[in-house]
Structures are given as C-alpha cells and as structure tokens.
Amino acid sequence: MGVTVSFLELAYTGQVYLPTITYMIQSGETGAMGRLLIYNLAFILPLTIIFILAFRGLTSETLLKLLKRHAAVVMFSTAGLFLLLFVFLIFGNQLLQSATN
C-alpha cells in the first residue's frame, strides 16, 4: 500500500519537488536542507496525527462529526492563510527590504 501511495504521490508532487531540490542544490542554497526538512515534516505531520488517532480508536464517523462541527473554522483559517501567502507573494520583496532598512 505504501509503495502504491508513493508512486501516486510522485505523479503529483514530484513535478514540483524534484526541480525545486535540484535548483536548491545547484544554486548552493545554504538553508536548503532545513527548508526541505520543514517541508517534509509539514507534509507527514497531519498523516501521522490521523494515524495515531485511528490507532487509538478514532472512527471515521467520529472524525466526520468533528470535521463538520469545525468546518467553518477550518475554511476561514485556510482562507486567511492563503490571503497571507498572497500578500507575501505580491509584496514580499518590499516587506523584506523595508524590514532590513
């Protein structure tokens, strides 16, 4: 099952993941390994949490009830995160330059 999931994930994430790693290595990026570690931890952390909860007895019905109860908070939090990412993408260089001056 893990091998199948890995191959399916590779089709989606590999198109961005591999060129990014290659670019960071070729450019001599000093913090590349740290960022790669953070990315991988952020990728597997939710999977690990759900696995542990399921192992301890969480059922899919209970998880669905929890998700339905907190759907609005999750959606607004996601919207806020994407808004912050948008602002950083548009104004990131200006913000960083003004912070260093």
Summary of the structure (lengths in Angstrom):
residues: 101
radius of gyration: 18.4
end to end distance: 52.2
largest distance: 53.5
contacts: 184
relative contact order: 0.04
helix: 88%
strand: 0%
